[in-house]
């Protein structure tokens, strides 16, 4: 079972046929259709226990590309999602485990957890599987075979189980990230732009991550960065290319695509305009 039509924004878990009124839900998601930078609104926090294929996500302040040796924890909100089929099995499979902020708050109160002093919170986290997590994923799939009332109680216990386990090894930062509410919209906007400066996202995709219309996005961008988006992003990519040339000994032909140019000559010309010399001259100075 894949997502609905991939052109429009998909709201999860609402658009999945879950038939439950549970606050914590599990969905065995399988697809033979690839999606690329699909606009997704997560109405609940979500574990994506990837089983087959690869996944890439972009959030306001973090992005990850994973294979099935890893899984993701994603905060509710706007994201762009790419899913590719596994080369062997030719399908994509991920066990989705949805839970609301209320469950997180209740868990924090129950175990009397203290807010960490560090306040750098992210919208998504990536973890590697171990034997415990693999068993956990199998166990949440098995719950679906039980009666509704038993499922409901067990899912709450399972939620506590995975959270306690992750806290043991990862600390509590990820947990408080889920409920951190950035009230400062300007700060959130700037963070979205800064953390995606080298990701090749379109203005439309960045507007979606910022939860704005394209026109509002452009207006906000000019206000905060005193530049048009295209000029600002080009500058950042050229600065990054200078770093790669100087510190990583990369050749111009190795990096022009990585920094967003269709061909080598366009890259050399843009580099020369910004730095007053060719990439080769810059590298040897």
C-alpha positions in Angstrom: 0.0 0.0 0.0 1.6 3.3 -1.1 0.8 6.9 -0.3 -2.0 8.6 -2.2 -1.3 10.7 -5.3 2.1 12.1 -5.0 1.5 15.5 -6.6 -0.4 17.1 -3.8 0.7 17.5 -0.2 0.1 14.3 1.9 -1.1 14.5 5.5 0.0 11.6 7.7 -1.3 9.6 9.4 -4.7 11.1 8.4 -4.5 9.8 4.8 -3.6 6.3 5.7 -6.4 3.8 6.1 -5.8 3.1 9.8 -9.4 2.7 11.0 -8.4 3.4 14.6 -9.1 6.1 17.1 -5.8 5.3 18.8 -3.5 8.1 19.7 -0.5 5.8 19.0 -0.7 4.0 15.7 1.4 1.5 13.6 1.3 1.3 9.9 3.1 -1.3 7.7 3.9 0.9 4.7 4.9 -0.8 1.5 5.2 0.6 -2.0 6.5 -0.2 -5.5 6.4 3.5 -6.5 9.3 5.8 -5.9 8.7 9.4 -4.7 11.0 12.4 -4.9 10.8 15.3 -2.5 7.1 14.6 -1.8 5.6 17.3 0.3 4.4 15.7 3.6 2.7 17.2 6.7 3.2 14.9 9.7 0.3 15.5 12.1 2.1 13.3 14.7 5.7 12.5 15.6 6.8 9.4 13.6 9.4 6.7 13.8 10.1 5.4 10.3 11.6 1.9 10.8 13.0 1.5 7.3 13.0 -2.2 6.1 13.6 -2.1 2.3 14.9 0.7 0.1 16.4 4.1 0.9 14.9 7.2 2.3 15.8 10.9 2.3 14.1 13.6 4.3 14.5 17.4 4.5 13.1 19.3 7.5 13.4 22.9 8.6 16.7 22.3 10.5 18.0 18.9 9.5 18.1 16.4 6.7 19.1 12.7 6.4 19.6 10.1 3.8 19.4 6.5 5.2 19.4 2.9 4.1 17.8 0.0 5.9 20.6 -0.2 8.5 19.0 2.9 10.0 15.7 4.3 11.1 14.4 7.9 11.6 12.6 9.7 14.4 10.7 12.7 12.9 9.0 15.5 14.7 5.5 16.5 13.5 5.5 19.3 10.9 6.4 19.9 7.3 9.0 17.8 5.4 10.1 16.7 2.0 10.4 13.0 1.5 12.2 10.9 -1.1 11.8 7.1 -1.2 13.7 4.7 -3.5 13.1 1.0 -4.0 15.6 -1.5 -2.9 17.8 -2.8 -5.8 17.2 -6.5 -4.8 13.6 -6.7 -3.6 12.4 -3.9 -5.9 10.1 -2.4 -3.3 10.1 0.0 -0.4 9.0 -0.9 3.1 8.9 1.0 6.3 7.1 0.4 9.6 5.6 3.7 10.7 5.0 4.3 14.4 2.9 7.5 15.0 2.5 9.2 18.4 1.2 12.6 19.5 2.9 15.3 21.6 0.5 14.4 24.5 2.1 11.0 24.7 5.5 12.6 24.9 4.4 15.1 27.6 2.8 12.3 29.7 6.0 10.2 29.4 8.2 13.1 30.5 5.9 13.7 33.6 5.6 10.0 34.4 9.4 9.5 34.5 10.1 13.0 35.9 12.6 13.9 33.2 14.4 17.2 33.3 14.8 19.5 30.3 18.4 19.4 29.1 20.5 22.5 29.4 21.5 22.3 25.7 18.8 24.0 23.6 19.9 22.9 20.1 16.9 20.8 19.1 16.4 19.1 15.7 13.3 18.0 13.8 14.7 14.7 12.9 17.2 12.1 14.2 18.8 9.1 12.6 19.7 5.9 14.5 21.3 2.6 13.6 19.4 -0.7 14.3 20.6 -3.1 16.9 19.1 -6.4 18.0 16.8 -4.8 20.5 15.2 -2.4 18.0 14.8 -5.1 15.4 12.9 -7.2 17.9 10.9 -4.1 18.9 9.8 -3.5 15.3 8.7 -7.1 14.9 6.7 -6.9 18.2 4.8 -3.8 17.1 3.7 -5.5 13.9 2.5 -8.5 15.9 0.3 -6.3 18.0 -2.0 -5.7 15.0 -3.3 -9.3 15.3 -4.8 -8.6 18.8 -8.1 -7.2 19.8 -8.5 -3.4 19.6 -8.6 -2.8 23.4 -5.5 -4.9 23.9 -3.7 -3.1 21.0 -4.4 0.3 22.5 -2.9 -0.6 25.9 0.1 -2.5 24.4 0.9 0.4 22.0 1.2 2.8 25.0 3.6 0.3 26.7 5.6 -0.1 23.5 5.9 3.7 23.2 7.4 3.8 26.7 9.6 0.9 25.9 11.3 2.5 22.8 11.6 5.9 24.5 13.2 4.4 27.7 15.6 2.4 25.5 16.7 5.4 23.4 17.1 7.6 26.4 19.5 5.0 27.9 21.9 5.4 25.0 21.1 8.8 23.5 20.1 11.0 26.5 16.9 13.1 26.5 17.6 15.8 23.9 15.7 14.0 21.1 12.6 13.7 23.4 12.5 17.4 24.3 13.1 18.2 20.6 9.7 16.7 19.8 7.9 19.1 22.0 10.2 22.2 21.5 8.1 24.9 20.0 10.1 27.6 18.3 7.9 30.6 19.0 10.4 32.9 17.3 9.2 32.5 13.7 12.1 34.7 12.4 14.7 32.5 14.0 12.9 29.4 12.7 12.9 30.8 9.2 16.6 31.7 9.2 17.4 28.3 10.6 15.4 26.6 7.8 17.4 28.6 5.1 20.8 28.1 6.8 20.5 24.4 7.3 19.3 23.8 3.7 21.8 26.2 2.1 23.7 23.4 0.3 20.7 21.1 -0.4 19.4 21.6 -3.9 15.9 22.6 -3.0 13.6 24.8 -5.1 12.0 28.0 -3.8 8.7 26.1 -3.8 10.2 23.3 -1.6 11.8 25.8 0.8 8.5 27.7 1.0 6.7 24.5 2.0 9.3 23.7 4.7 8.8 27.2 6.0 5.0 26.8 5.9 4.6 29.9 3.7 3.4 30.8 0.2 6.1 31.4 -2.4 5.4 35.2 -2.4 5.6 35.4 1.4 8.7 33.3 1.4 10.5 35.6 -1.1 9.4 38.7 0.9 10.7 37.2 4.2 13.9 36.1 2.5 14.7 39.6 1.2 13.9 41.0 4.7 16.2 38.7 6.6 19.0 38.1 4.0 19.0 41.4 2.1 19.3 39.5 -1.1 17.2 37.5 -3.6 17.1 33.7 -2.8 18.8 32.8 -6.1 21.7 35.2 -5.5 22.1 34.2 -1.8 22.1 30.4 -2.5 24.5 30.8 -5.4 26.9 32.8 -3.2 26.7 30.1 -0.5 27.4 27.3 -3.0 30.3 29.1 -4.5 31.8 29.7 -1.0 31.4 26.0 -0.4 33.1 25.2 -3.7 36.0 27.4 -2.7 36.2 25.4 0.6 36.2 22.1 -1.3 38.9 23.3 -3.8 41.2 24.6 -1.0 40.7 22.2 1.8 39.6 19.0 0.1 41.8 19.2 -3.0 38.8 18.6 -5.2 39.0 19.3 -8.9 36.5 21.8 -10.5 35.2 18.9 -12.7 34.5 16.9 -9.5 32.3 19.5 -7.8 30.4 21.7 -10.3 27.3 19.5 -10.1 27.5 19.2 -6.4 27.3 22.9 -6.0 24.4 23.2 -8.4 25.8 23.9 -11.9 24.7 22.2 -15.1 28.1 22.3 -16.7 31.8 23.1 -15.9 32.0 26.3 -17.9 29.0 27.9 -16.1 30.6 27.0 -12.8 34.0 28.5 -13.8 32.4 31.7 -15.1 30.3 32.1 -11.9 33.4 31.4 -9.7 35.5 33.9 -11.6 32.8 36.6 -11.2 32.6 36.1 -7.5 36.3 35.5 -6.6 38.1 37.4 -9.5 40.0 34.3 -10.6 39.3 30.8 -11.9 38.9 27.8 -9.6 42.3 26.5 -10.8 44.0 29.9 -10.0 42.2 30.0 -6.6 43.4 26.5 -5.8 47.1 27.2 -6.6 47.3 30.6 -4.8 
